[in-house]
């Protein structure tokens, strides 16, 4: 953009208009001086066609090169060999011979020259170190400022984000007959969502009683319970209100704790007891990533004996079981319970059906793929298979 800024006396003209007159008119309208300065400043910035902030520049002056640090030493001492039986060795100089004294003084001069060169280089190293400290401090200051700006923007975005008038969220878990369900609040009403993701019964108009929960016990949990816990965690994270949280950029464990409330898993384990030891500011990377993260955390708590028992029970293929744990992820997911027909249908649909490949997906992803392919599969079978692959993949890191 062409700039049309000029100067007249002590005034700045923008497109021929006096900034002094504009500033005075704004002041007379009742605007504060700071706001007047902002308006005139942005007006000037817009006139010169660049609204971006000035590029960051270091105050520490770091030179590309310094002649003082160049290697200037060159040897000047040259020894002339003596000849046995012909040359006389003596201390003082003669017309024919320098003598020991002159020769050794010349060597001293060489050492002095080398010392001077090292002193120059040492001074150069100290200067570089000083410059480096200055640059690091400036970077620290700049990065801290950027971090604070991003934090303020995030807080502003959270504060200004429109609130969901329905107040939808998971507030607990109940047993209805032989089925377990999450309690999802919608305004003053409550829905019961079965663990497989379907709505259970009609909307309730009264506050349901939340079942008491038990903490996760790594020392006594069975392999079967571990599979059910991981499958239930995926069901919980894929409920709409929780999924909205974990897929939000910048979401953390603290946000997830708020979203799941007092939810229990079908084994009776409190989700709060699983999340409580995790750092509140740890990121939650989407549905599959969050479940994988939680699975890895729970597997990391298991005693060595439980780890081995879990590997023995979940890896049904004896040949695959004999592989090193770190290599089991490359085996077919059939080795951990996915049926041959389902695995084949998924492979034909382009899905990576290795243990590691299935562990990175969700049961919803796989069920949707199977429905598109026209293959009927048990939802519970898919849930269990995905949970087993997650656990086995996590065991590979133990």
Order of alpha helices (4+ residues) and beta strands (2+ residues): beta-beta-beta-alpha-alpha-alpha-beta-beta-beta-alpha-alpha-alpha-alpha-alpha-alpha-alpha-alpha-alpha-alpha-alpha
